[in-house]
Amino acid sequence: MDQVVKGLTATKRRLKFAFANVQECIDVMIGGTDMLKLRSGKKTPYKRTFFLDLEGGRIRWEPSVKALDKSRILIDSIDEVREGHQSDVFRLRRGLYSPNCCLSIVYGSQQEQLDLVAPSELKASQWILGLKSLVKKSAGSDKVHKRQNARDQWLKETFEAADKNGDGTLSLDEILKLMNKLNVGLGSSQVRRLFLASDTDTEGDSANALDFEEFQNFYKTVSTRTELYYLMMRYSTSGEEYLTVEDLQTFLQTEQMMVVTWGDCERIIRRYEPTSTGQQDMWLGIDGLTQYLVGPEGDIFNPDHKPVHQDMDHPLSHYFINSSHNTYLSGDQLQSKSSVDMYIKALKLGCRCVEIDCWNGSDGEPVVYHGHTLTSKVKFYEVVVAINKYAFVTSPYPVILSIENHCGVDQQLTMAKYMQQIFREKLLMERIDPNSRHLPSPEQLKYKILIKNQKLEEEDIEEGWVTDEDEADEMEDEHKAVRMYSASIDMKLQYVCSLTVL
C-alpha cells in the first residue's frame, strides 16, 4: 500500500507541469478519451469513449445500450473523484491495472460509482484534475440556481428519452406513457386536457405534439402542488397568480410567523423568482414560491443549528451518538456484500460510531464480515485505511470503533499494529485526565479515534483466544458503566482499548 501511495505521489510530481492549466484538461475531456469501464461482478471491462458535455453540465459515454439518461452523469451530482485503487471494484482487481491510470467517480444520492481506467497516467491526471475543478466550481455555485438548473436538465433528458422517433416533439401517446412511467397521479382525460392546453402551435410539424418548451410548461403545470397554489392565491391581494412584496411579507408574518422586513422579501424574490419579469416587477409566482418553501430557507429545521450550538464540554456519556450497526454490510445480514465503501458512506453521513466484526483470515490477515453467514469478506487493513481518511471529513468530534473481536491473539496483534501505524496520533492511547472520574468530553476528544473492544483476560492470552462477543451479551452489558482506560499496546498483550466496556 505504501508503494502505491508513493507511486501516486511521484506521478503527481511528474505530471505537475505536463499540462499548463485546468482549461487544457477541460479541452481534453471535451474532445473525448477512450477508457475502460469496470463493473462489479463483470470480469471483462467495457471500452467506451467518455466526453465532457460542458453545455449540458454532464459526463457522457458511448456506445451504450442503456437509455440516454443512464449513460451520463451530471456534474452537479458528483460527490467525489478518487484516484488509484480506492473502490471495491479496483481492490478486487489489484495488480491488473496501474493505480496511476485509475479513477473512480462517486455520484448520486445512492453513492453510485463509475470506475475507469485511462490509457495513460497523463490522461488519468487530466480527467482527475478537470473533474475536481468542475466539482469544486459546482459546489460553490448558488444552491437555488443549481437546483433549478438540475431540474431543467432532468426535464431535458426526460424529454429526449421519451422522444422515441427523435423528431424533437412528444405526441399525446408518448406523453401518456411518460406520465405513467413518472407515476404522476392524473387520469388520461386530465393529461389529455393539459396536453391540449400546452400545445400552442396548432399548425406545422409540431401540431398535436409538444416541443421541449411546451413540454416544460406542461410538466410544471402537472407537477404544481395544488395546496401551495391555493395558499398563494389566498394571500394575493391583486387576485393575480403571484405575490407582491407586501403580499409576501403578510404571508411570512401570518402563515410562517416570521419577523421579516420589506428588504427581506425583496431579497427572497430576487433569489427565488425564476422569471425576469417577476424579478423586475418584484413579484413571486408559484414556481418561485415553491422553490422558496421547499428550499433550505423554508425548511422546518432551524438553520442556526447547522453549526454545533450545544455545549460539547460534558462527559462523552452525556450525549446521544450517531451510530451504525453492521456498518460493513451493503444489504441483508445473511448473504449481502461487505464493502469498505459502506464505512466511507457512514462517516460522510456523520456517523461517529461504526462497527467492525473481525475474524481470523486464512492468510494471516484479519477480515471483516458477518460471521457464520454467506456475506463476503473485506480486509481489516483496508477498513482501517478508509476510516483514517474519512473519519473527520464531516465532523471533528471523536470516532468510536466498536470492534466485535473473534480473532486469535496473533491476528489481534496484527490489528493493533495496523491501527497504530495508520491512525498514528489520532488513536487515543492515554487518559486525557488521569485524575478524572468521568469520561472526557467530545471537545477534548476532537480528531481522536477511540477503540471499544473486549479486553483479554490473562488465561485467554495464554490460550491464544478471546471469548466471542455475541449480541445478547452486548445487550446485557448495555447499562453497565463505560470507563476510559489507558491503552498500553504491548506485543504480548491485546490492550488496544482506549474505551472499554466492562
LUMDREN-277412 format. One record per residue (C-alpha): x, y, z; residue in one letter. Coordinates in pm, whole numbers. Example, Ala and Ser with C-alpha at 12.3 -4.5 7.8 and 13.67 -1.06 7.14 Angstrom:
BEGIN
<kolba <1230; -450; 780>; 'a'> <kolba <1367; -106; 714>; 's'> 
//
This chain:
BEGIN
<kolba <0; 0; 0>; 'm'> <kolba <282; 240; 85>; 'd'> <kolba <433; 173; -258>; 'q'> <kolba <102; 259; -420>; 'v'> <kolba <80; 589; -231>; 'v'> <kolba <443; 671; -318>; 'k'> <kolba <372; 585; -682>; 'g'> <kolba <76; 820; -695>; 'l'> <kolba <275; 1099; -528>; 't'> <kolba <562; 1057; -774>; 'a'> <kolba <319; 1064; -1063>; 't'> <kolba <166; 1388; -941>; 'k'> <kolba <512; 1544; -925>; 'r'> <kolba <599; 1425; -1277>; 'r'> <kolba <272; 1545; -1420>; 'l'> <kolba <251; 1873; -1232>; 'k'> <kolba <397; 2066; -1521>; 'f'> <kolba <291; 1828; -1800>; 'a'> <kolba <-9; 2046; -1879>; 'f'> <kolba <-37; 2420; -1834>; 'a'> <kolba <-372; 2465; -1664>; 'n'> <kolba <-716; 2328; -1589>; 'v'> <kolba <-854; 2458; -1917>; 'q'> <kolba <-626; 2222; -2109>; 'e'> <kolba <-768; 1934; -1906>; 'c'> <kolba <-1123; 2051; -1984>; 'i'> <kolba <-1039; 2068; -2356>; 'd'> <kolba <-907; 1710; -2346>; 'v'> <kolba <-1227; 1594; -2172>; 'm'> <kolba <-1447; 1771; -2428>; 'i'> <kolba <-1253; 1604; -2710>; 'g'> <kolba <-1317; 1262; -2560>; 'g'> <kolba <-1097; 985; -2421>; 't'> <kolba <-1115; 608; -2471>; 'd'> <kolba <-1120; 441; -2130>; 'm'> <kolba <-1206; 104; -1977>; 'l'> <kolba <-1525; 97; -1772>; 'k'> <kolba <-1516; -164; -1495>; 'l'> <kolba <-1822; -312; -1330>; 'r'> <kolba <-1873; -515; -1015>; 's'> <kolba <-1938; -880; -1094>; 'g'> <kolba <-1816; -847; -1454>; 'k'> <kolba <-1469; -977; -1536>; 'k'> <kolba <-1446; -821; -1882>; 't'> <kolba <-1408; -441; -1891>; 'p'> <kolba <-1604; -230; -2140>; 'y'> <kolba <-1419; 5; -2372>; 'k'> <kolba <-1607; 333; -2401>; 'r'> <kolba <-1534; 684; -2519>; 't'> <kolba <-1600; 937; -2243>; 'f'> <kolba <-1679; 1302; -2314>; 'f'> <kolba <-1742; 1616; -2114>; 'l'> <kolba <-2061; 1787; -2229>; 'd'> <kolba <-1982; 2126; -2080>; 'l'> <kolba <-2301; 2293; -2203>; 'e'> <kolba <-2517; 2015; -2057>; 'g'> <kolba <-2305; 2001; -1740>; 'g'> <kolba <-2250; 1626; -1762>; 'r'> <kolba <-2015; 1339; -1841>; 'i'> <kolba <-2143; 1104; -2113>; 'r'> <kolba <-2011; 796; -2285>; 'w'> <kolba <-2071; 596; -2597>; 'e'> <kolba <-2151; 348; -2729>; 'p'> <kolba <-2407; 236; -2472>; 's'> <kolba <-2710; 11; -2485>; 'v'> <kolba <-2853; 196; -2187>; 'k'> <kolba <-3120; 464; -2207>; 'a'> <kolba <-2986; 812; -2275>; 'l'> <kolba <-3034; 923; -1914>; 'd'> <kolba <-2841; 617; -1787>; 'k'> <kolba <-2523; 676; -1986>; 's'> <kolba <-2440; 1014; -1840>; 'r'> <kolba <-2358; 1171; -1506>; 'i'> <kolba <-2445; 1528; -1411>; 'l'> <kolba <-2150; 1726; -1276>; 'i'> <kolba <-2378; 1858; -1000>; 'd'> <kolba <-2439; 1501; -882>; 's'> <kolba <-2069; 1412; -840>; 'i'> <kolba <-1975; 1385; -474>; 'd'> <kolba <-1611; 1282; -502>; 'e'> <kolba <-1338; 1189; -751>; 'v'> <kolba <-1099; 923; -617>; 'r'> <kolba <-754; 841; -752>; 'e'> <kolba <-600; 496; -773>; 'g'> <kolba <-744; 173; -631>; 'h'> <kolba <-999; 331; -397>; 'q'> <kolba <-1310; 129; -473>; 's'> <kolba <-1418; -230; -419>; 'd'> <kolba <-1404; -291; -794>; 'v'> <kolba <-1038; -188; -812>; 'f'> <kolba <-942; -363; -489>; 'r'> <kolba <-1060; -693; -637>; 'l'> <kolba <-852; -627; -949>; 'r'> <kolba <-539; -503; -775>; 'r'> <kolba <-237; -589; -986>; 'g'> <kolba <-426; -581; -1317>; 'l'> <kolba <-417; -203; -1366>; 'y'> <kolba <-168; 63; -1264>; 's'> <kolba <-321; 277; -984>; 'p'> <kolba <-183; 582; -1163>; 'n'> <kolba <-426; 517; -1451>; 'c'> <kolba <-733; 451; -1234>; 'c'> <kolba <-1006; 684; -1113>; 'l'> <kolba <-1346; 641; -950>; 's'> <kolba <-1634; 889; -976>; 'i'> <kolba <-1876; 875; -681>; 'v'> <kolba <-2211; 1033; -764>; 'y'> <kolba <-2582; 1049; -682>; 'g'> <kolba <-2778; 1013; -360>; 's'> <kolba <-2704; 639; -353>; 'q'> <kolba <-2327; 697; -383>; 'q'> <kolba <-2301; 504; -710>; 'e'> <kolba <-1954; 461; -860>; 'q'> <kolba <-1810; 480; -1208>; 'l'> <kolba <-1470; 306; -1216>; 'd'> <kolba <-1246; 395; -1510>; 'l'> <kolba <-902; 300; -1638>; 'v'> <kolba <-738; 568; -1856>; 'a'> <kolba <-495; 475; -2138>; 'p'> <kolba <-209; 663; -1966>; 's'> <kolba <-111; 837; -1644>; 'e'> <kolba <-133; 1172; -1820>; 'l'> <kolba <-492; 1113; -1940>; 'k'> <kolba <-596; 993; -1593>; 'a'> <kolba <-443; 1301; -1429>; 's'> <kolba <-612; 1532; -1681>; 'q'> <kolba <-953; 1380; -1612>; 'w'> <kolba <-899; 1381; -1234>; 'i'> <kolba <-785; 1744; -1228>; 'l'> <kolba <-1059; 1855; -1469>; 'g'> <kolba <-1335; 1675; -1279>; 'l'> <kolba <-1220; 1801; -940>; 'k'> <kolba <-1214; 2155; -1076>; 's'> <kolba <-1567; 2124; -1215>; 'l'> <kolba <-1699; 1963; -895>; 'v'> <kolba <-1542; 2237; -682>; 'k'> <kolba <-1694; 2506; -904>; 'k'> <kolba <-2033; 2335; -894>; 's'> <kolba <-2022; 2304; -513>; 'a'> <kolba <-1957; 2676; -479>; 'g'> <kolba <-2244; 2785; -705>; 's'> <kolba <-2573; 2923; -580>; 'd'> <kolba <-2780; 2631; -450>; 'k'> <kolba <-3111; 2771; -572>; 'v'> <kolba <-2994; 2821; -929>; 'h'> <kolba <-2812; 2490; -911>; 'k'> <kolba <-3134; 2316; -811>; 'r'> <kolba <-3330; 2490; -1088>; 'q'> <kolba <-3065; 2405; -1347>; 'n'> <kolba <-3067; 2044; -1232>; 'a'> <kolba <-3445; 2031; -1272>; 'r'> <kolba <-3430; 2183; -1620>; 'd'> <kolba <-3152; 1943; -1717>; 'q'> <kolba <-3352; 1648; -1587>; 'w'> <kolba <-3655; 1764; -1786>; 'l'> <kolba <-3439; 1787; -2099>; 'k'> <kolba <-3307; 1434; -2052>; 'e'> <kolba <-3655; 1300; -1974>; 't'> <kolba <-3789; 1467; -2289>; 'f'> <kolba <-3512; 1320; -2507>; 'e'> <kolba <-3559; 971; -2361>; 'a'> <kolba <-3936; 982; -2424>; 'a'> <kolba <-3891; 1109; -2783>; 'd'> <kolba <-3868; 761; -2937>; 'k'> <kolba <-3867; 871; -3301>; 'n'> <kolba <-3625; 1158; -3240>; 'g'> <kolba <-3837; 1425; -3410>; 'd'> <kolba <-3795; 1676; -3125>; 'g'> <kolba <-4158; 1655; -3012>; 't'> <kolba <-4375; 1435; -2791>; 'l'> <kolba <-4712; 1309; -2911>; 's'> <kolba <-5009; 1258; -2678>; 'l'> <kolba <-4939; 883; -2675>; 'd'> <kolba <-4574; 945; -2576>; 'e'> <kolba <-4686; 1190; -2306>; 'i'> <kolba <-4935; 939; -2161>; 'l'> <kolba <-4664; 670; -2144>; 'k'> <kolba <-4422; 914; -1982>; 'l'> <kolba <-4674; 1025; -1717>; 'm'> <kolba <-4737; 661; -1631>; 'n'> <kolba <-4362; 597; -1604>; 'k'> <kolba <-4317; 901; -1378>; 'l'> <kolba <-4608; 783; -1163>; 'n'> <kolba <-4795; 1113; -1198>; 'v'> <kolba <-5133; 1065; -1032>; 'g'> <kolba <-5350; 1202; -1313>; 'l'> <kolba <-5610; 1024; -1527>; 'g'> <kolba <-5569; 1007; -1904>; 's'> <kolba <-5851; 1259; -1956>; 's'> <kolba <-5676; 1513; -1731>; 'q'> <kolba <-5345; 1458; -1907>; 'v'> <kolba <-5518; 1500; -2247>; 'r'> <kolba <-5679; 1827; -2136>; 'r'> <kolba <-5347; 1970; -2008>; 'l'> <kolba <-5171; 1844; -2322>; 'f'> <kolba <-5411; 2035; -2548>; 'l'> <kolba <-5380; 2347; -2332>; 'a'> <kolba <-4999; 2333; -2359>; 's'> <kolba <-4994; 2273; -2738>; 'd'> <kolba <-4972; 2634; -2853>; 't'> <kolba <-4852; 2552; -3206>; 'd'> <kolba <-5165; 2438; -3389>; 't'> <kolba <-5006; 2440; -3734>; 'e'> <kolba <-4698; 2287; -3895>; 'g'> <kolba <-4497; 1980; -3799>; 'd'> <kolba <-4536; 2030; -3424>; 's'> <kolba <-4917; 2045; -3429>; 'a'> <kolba <-5074; 1787; -3194>; 'n'> <kolba <-4734; 1744; -3027>; 'a'> <kolba <-4529; 1927; -2766>; 'l'> <kolba <-4185; 2066; -2837>; 'd'> <kolba <-3944; 2097; -2543>; 'f'> <kolba <-4056; 2446; -2435>; 'e'> <kolba <-4421; 2337; -2444>; 'e'> <kolba <-4330; 2019; -2255>; 'f'> <kolba <-4159; 2226; -1982>; 'q'> <kolba <-4475; 2431; -1933>; 'n'> <kolba <-4688; 2116; -1943>; 'f'> <kolba <-4478; 1937; -1680>; 'y'> <kolba <-4463; 2237; -1448>; 'k'> <kolba <-4842; 2257; -1468>; 't'> <kolba <-4875; 1886; -1394>; 'v'> <kolba <-4628; 1894; -1105>; 's'> <kolba <-4757; 2214; -939>; 't'> <kolba <-4857; 2146; -581>; 'r'> <kolba <-5222; 2240; -551>; 't'> <kolba <-5203; 2328; -183>; 'e'> <kolba <-4925; 2580; -249>; 'l'> <kolba <-5119; 2735; -535>; 'y'> <kolba <-5427; 2787; -315>; 'y'> <kolba <-5204; 2922; -38>; 'l'> <kolba <-5053; 3175; -278>; 'm'> <kolba <-5393; 3284; -408>; 'm'> <kolba <-5521; 3330; -51>; 'r'> <kolba <-5255; 3597; 11>; 'y'> <kolba <-5257; 3756; -337>; 's'> <kolba <-5435; 4089; -285>; 't'> <kolba <-5445; 4155; -660>; 's'> <kolba <-5611; 3823; -740>; 'g'> <kolba <-5329; 3751; -985>; 'e'> <kolba <-5116; 3436; -971>; 'e'> <kolba <-4831; 3593; -780>; 'y'> <kolba <-4739; 3761; -451>; 'l'> <kolba <-4621; 4121; -437>; 't'> <kolba <-4358; 4226; -182>; 'v'> <kolba <-4637; 4332; 54>; 'e'> <kolba <-4828; 4005; -4>; 'd'> <kolba <-4515; 3800; 63>; 'l'> <kolba <-4446; 3992; 385>; 'q'> <kolba <-4803; 3929; 506>; 't'> <kolba <-4775; 3559; 417>; 'f'> <kolba <-4445; 3515; 601>; 'l'> <kolba <-4560; 3705; 909>; 'q'> <kolba <-4907; 3544; 929>; 't'> <kolba <-4858; 3193; 796>; 'e'> <kolba <-4493; 3131; 882>; 'q'> <kolba <-4487; 3351; 1194>; 'm'> <kolba <-4159; 3510; 1086>; 'm'> <kolba <-4026; 3858; 1157>; 'v'> <kolba <-3929; 3993; 813>; 'v'> <kolba <-3865; 4336; 665>; 't'> <kolba <-3958; 4472; 323>; 'w'> <kolba <-3595; 4426; 223>; 'g'> <kolba <-3600; 4060; 332>; 'd'> <kolba <-3895; 3996; 100>; 'c'> <kolba <-3725; 4170; -193>; 'e'> <kolba <-3419; 3953; -137>; 'r'> <kolba <-3634; 3637; -142>; 'i'> <kolba <-3795; 3743; -472>; 'i'> <kolba <-3459; 3824; -631>; 'r'> <kolba <-3320; 3488; -525>; 'r'> <kolba <-3613; 3253; -593>; 'y'> <kolba <-3825; 3404; -871>; 'e'> <kolba <-3715; 3232; -1196>; 'p'> <kolba <-3871; 3479; -1442>; 't'> <kolba <-3705; 3805; -1540>; 's'> <kolba <-4046; 3978; -1540>; 't'> <kolba <-4114; 3878; -1182>; 'g'> <kolba <-3770; 3994; -1070>; 'q'> <kolba <-3811; 4325; -1250>; 'q'> <kolba <-4164; 4395; -1121>; 'd'> <kolba <-4090; 4244; -777>; 'm'> <kolba <-4342; 3962; -752>; 'w'> <kolba <-4314; 3591; -669>; 'l'> <kolba <-4501; 3335; -882>; 'g'> <kolba <-4591; 2976; -799>; 'i'> <kolba <-4257; 2835; -918>; 'd'> <kolba <-4063; 3087; -711>; 'g'> <kolba <-4282; 3032; -404>; 'l'> <kolba <-4241; 2654; -438>; 't'> <kolba <-3863; 2688; -472>; 'q'> <kolba <-3853; 2903; -159>; 'y'> <kolba <-4074; 2678; 55>; 'l'> <kolba <-3900; 2352; -38>; 'v'> <kolba <-3554; 2510; -20>; 'g'> <kolba <-3327; 2549; 282>; 'p'> <kolba <-3489; 2876; 395>; 'e'> <kolba <-3831; 2710; 408>; 'g'> <kolba <-3703; 2405; 596>; 'd'> <kolba <-3856; 2333; 935>; 'i'> <kolba <-3502; 2272; 1060>; 'f'> <kolba <-3355; 2579; 1226>; 'n'> <kolba <-3056; 2685; 1008>; 'p'> <kolba <-2890; 2836; 1318>; 'd'> <kolba <-2849; 2478; 1443>; 'h'> <kolba <-2642; 2362; 1146>; 'k'> <kolba <-2317; 2459; 1317>; 'p'> <kolba <-2263; 2299; 1658>; 'v'> <kolba <-2461; 2505; 1908>; 'h'> <kolba <-2473; 2273; 2212>; 'q'> <kolba <-2225; 2268; 2497>; 'd'> <kolba <-1975; 1997; 2398>; 'm'> <kolba <-1779; 2003; 2725>; 'd'> <kolba <-1984; 1743; 2913>; 'h'> <kolba <-1862; 1382; 2954>; 'p'> <kolba <-1898; 1173; 2638>; 'l'> <kolba <-2163; 951; 2802>; 's'> <kolba <-2399; 1250; 2832>; 'h'> <kolba <-2460; 1259; 2455>; 'y'> <kolba <-2655; 1060; 2201>; 'f'> <kolba <-2405; 924; 1947>; 'i'> <kolba <-2486; 875; 1578>; 'n'> <kolba <-2405; 505; 1545>; 's'> <kolba <-2403; 239; 1274>; 's'> <kolba <-2469; -133; 1320>; 'h'> <kolba <-2300; -388; 1090>; 'n'> <kolba <-2153; -91; 908>; 't'> <kolba <-1968; -303; 652>; 'y'> <kolba <-2284; -461; 504>; 'l'> <kolba <-2442; -323; 187>; 's'> <kolba <-2757; -534; 226>; 'g'> <kolba <-2902; -813; 440>; 'd'> <kolba <-2712; -992; 718>; 'q'> <kolba <-2705; -1335; 554>; 'l'> <kolba <-2564; -1312; 202>; 'q'> <kolba <-2502; -950; 107>; 's'> <kolba <-2176; -785; 11>; 'k'> <kolba <-1934; -646; 270>; 's'> <kolba <-1773; -326; 146>; 's'> <kolba <-1514; -72; 260>; 'v'> <kolba <-1727; 189; 85>; 'd'> <kolba <-2000; 144; 347>; 'm'> <kolba <-1762; 285; 611>; 'y'> <kolba <-1688; 580; 385>; 'i'> <kolba <-2060; 641; 333>; 'k'> <kolba <-2143; 614; 705>; 'a'> <kolba <-1866; 855; 808>; 'l'> <kolba <-1960; 1107; 539>; 'k'> <kolba <-2320; 1092; 665>; 'l'> <kolba <-2199; 1189; 1012>; 'g'> <kolba <-2176; 856; 1198>; 'c'> <kolba <-1942; 879; 1497>; 'r'> <kolba <-1956; 512; 1595>; 'c'> <kolba <-1904; 235; 1339>; 'v'> <kolba <-1895; -140; 1393>; 'e'> <kolba <-1617; -374; 1280>; 'i'> <kolba <-1674; -752; 1312>; 'd'> <kolba <-1326; -906; 1297>; 'c'> <kolba <-1244; -1269; 1221>; 'w'> <kolba <-930; -1468; 1153>; 'n'> <kolba <-829; -1454; 788>; 'g'> <kolba <-697; -1767; 617>; 's'> <kolba <-378; -1587; 508>; 'd'> <kolba <-297; -1440; 848>; 'g'> <kolba <-474; -1111; 764>; 'e'> <kolba <-780; -1034; 980>; 'p'> <kolba <-1104; -994; 782>; 'v'> <kolba <-1434; -815; 840>; 'v'> <kolba <-1768; -984; 770>; 'y'> <kolba <-2083; -1115; 941>; 'h'> <kolba <-1950; -1440; 1084>; 'g'> <kolba <-2107; -1780; 1006>; 'h'> <kolba <-2302; -1635; 711>; 't'> <kolba <-2258; -1610; 334>; 'l'> <kolba <-2167; -1240; 343>; 't'> <kolba <-1844; -1154; 161>; 's'> <kolba <-1522; -1053; 339>; 'k'> <kolba <-1304; -742; 328>; 'v'> <kolba <-957; -693; 472>; 'k'> <kolba <-937; -525; 813>; 'f'> <kolba <-638; -329; 683>; 'y'> <kolba <-847; -171; 403>; 'e'> <kolba <-1121; -79; 651>; 'v'> <kolba <-869; 99; 875>; 'v'> <kolba <-718; 288; 579>; 'v'> <kolba <-1065; 412; 474>; 'a'> <kolba <-1161; 514; 830>; 'i'> <kolba <-836; 705; 869>; 'n'> <kolba <-904; 905; 553>; 'k'> <kolba <-1273; 983; 611>; 'y'> <kolba <-1310; 989; 991>; 'a'> <kolba <-1318; 1367; 1023>; 'f'> <kolba <-1441; 1480; 682>; 'v'> <kolba <-1787; 1563; 821>; 't'> <kolba <-1720; 1630; 1189>; 's'> <kolba <-1417; 1694; 1413>; 'p'> <kolba <-1570; 1501; 1703>; 'y'> <kolba <-1434; 1158; 1802>; 'p'> <kolba <-1497; 840; 1607>; 'v'> <kolba <-1557; 524; 1808>; 'i'> <kolba <-1466; 191; 1652>; 'l'> <kolba <-1691; -72; 1806>; 's'> <kolba <-1492; -388; 1746>; 'i'> <kolba <-1660; -727; 1780>; 'e'> <kolba <-1345; -932; 1804>; 'n'> <kolba <-1334; -1301; 1710>; 'h'> <kolba <-963; -1314; 1620>; 'c'> <kolba <-690; -1509; 1790>; 'g'> <kolba <-405; -1325; 1963>; 'v'> <kolba <-171; -1332; 1662>; 'd'> <kolba <-419; -1159; 1433>; 'q'> <kolba <-526; -923; 1713>; 'q'> <kolba <-164; -813; 1732>; 'l'> <kolba <-179; -755; 1356>; 't'> <kolba <-491; -542; 1407>; 'm'> <kolba <-316; -341; 1680>; 'a'> <kolba <-12; -288; 1457>; 'k'> <kolba <-225; -161; 1167>; 'y'> <kolba <-420; 80; 1388>; 'm'> <kolba <-103; 220; 1544>; 'q'> <kolba <72; 260; 1210>; 'q'> <kolba <-224; 410; 1020>; 'i'> <kolba <-408; 617; 1283>; 'f'> <kolba <-84; 741; 1447>; 'r'> <kolba <-157; 1043; 1669>; 'e'> <kolba <-532; 1015; 1606>; 'k'> <kolba <-552; 695; 1811>; 'l'> <kolba <-627; 768; 2177>; 'l'> <kolba <-359; 584; 2374>; 'm'> <kolba <-367; 751; 2716>; 'e'> <kolba <-617; 907; 2953>; 'r'> <kolba <-694; 1271; 2883>; 'i'> <kolba <-709; 1341; 3256>; 'd'> <kolba <-579; 1056; 3476>; 'p'> <kolba <-742; 1210; 3785>; 'n'> <kolba <-1092; 1246; 3639>; 's'> <kolba <-1370; 1005; 3734>; 'r'> <kolba <-1564; 1090; 3419>; 'h'> <kolba <-1519; 1026; 3051>; 'l'> <kolba <-1355; 1308; 2854>; 'p'> <kolba <-1582; 1545; 2665>; 's'> <kolba <-1633; 1547; 2285>; 'p'> <kolba <-1445; 1877; 2281>; 'e'> <kolba <-1143; 1718; 2449>; 'q'> <kolba <-1159; 1421; 2211>; 'l'> <kolba <-1170; 1617; 1886>; 'k'> <kolba <-993; 1439; 1598>; 'y'> <kolba <-938; 1130; 1812>; 'k'> <kolba <-1025; 768; 1731>; 'i'> <kolba <-1139; 553; 2024>; 'l'> <kolba <-1132; 174; 2028>; 'i'> <kolba <-1419; -5; 2205>; 'k'> <kolba <-1325; -371; 2235>; 'n'> <kolba <-1345; -656; 2485>; 'q'> <kolba <-1026; -694; 2688>; 'k'> <kolba <-845; -1025; 2708>; 'l'> <kolba <-823; -1198; 3042>; 'e'> <kolba <-484; -1342; 3140>; 'e'> <kolba <-596; -1701; 3085>; 'e'> <kolba <-732; -1611; 2742>; 'd'> <kolba <-399; -1459; 2643>; 'i'> <kolba <-214; -1773; 2746>; 'e'> <kolba <-455; -1990; 2546>; 'e'> <kolba <-435; -1755; 2248>; 'g'> <kolba <-807; -1684; 2210>; 'w'> <kolba <-1062; -1429; 2317>; 'v'> <kolba <-1417; -1527; 2411>; 't'> <kolba <-1663; -1441; 2134>; 'd'> <kolba <-1882; -1141; 2196>; 'e'> <kolba <-2234; -1215; 2081>; 'd'> <kolba <-2511; -960; 2053>; 'e'> <kolba <-2703; -1097; 2352>; 'a'> <kolba <-2401; -1032; 2573>; 'd'> <kolba <-2373; -681; 2435>; 'e'> <kolba <-2740; -610; 2518>; 'm'> <kolba <-2688; -734; 2875>; 'e'> <kolba <-2385; -507; 2908>; 'd'> <kolba <-2568; -208; 2767>; 'e'> <kolba <-2640; -49; 3103>; 'h'> <kolba <-2300; -118; 3260>; 'k'> <kolba <-2057; 163; 3323>; 'a'> <kolba <-1829; 278; 3045>; 'v'> <kolba <-1486; 385; 3165>; 'r'> <kolba <-1182; 522; 2988>; 'm'> <kolba <-862; 322; 3011>; 'y'> <kolba <-514; 392; 2901>; 's'> <kolba <-432; 155; 2617>; 'a'> <kolba <-89; 11; 2669>; 's'> <kolba <-48; -183; 2347>; 'i'> <kolba <207; -450; 2424>; 'd'> <kolba <317; -702; 2166>; 'm'> <kolba <225; -968; 2426>; 'k'> <kolba <-100; -814; 2550>; 'l'> <kolba <-402; -703; 2350>; 'q'> <kolba <-483; -388; 2550>; 'y'> <kolba <-576; -193; 2238>; 'v'> <kolba <-878; -41; 2403>; 'c'> <kolba <-898; 324; 2477>; 's'> <kolba <-1270; 293; 2552>; 'l'> <kolba <-1361; -40; 2715>; 't'> <kolba <-1698; -187; 2812>; 'v'> <kolba <-1665; -362; 3148>; 'l'> 
//
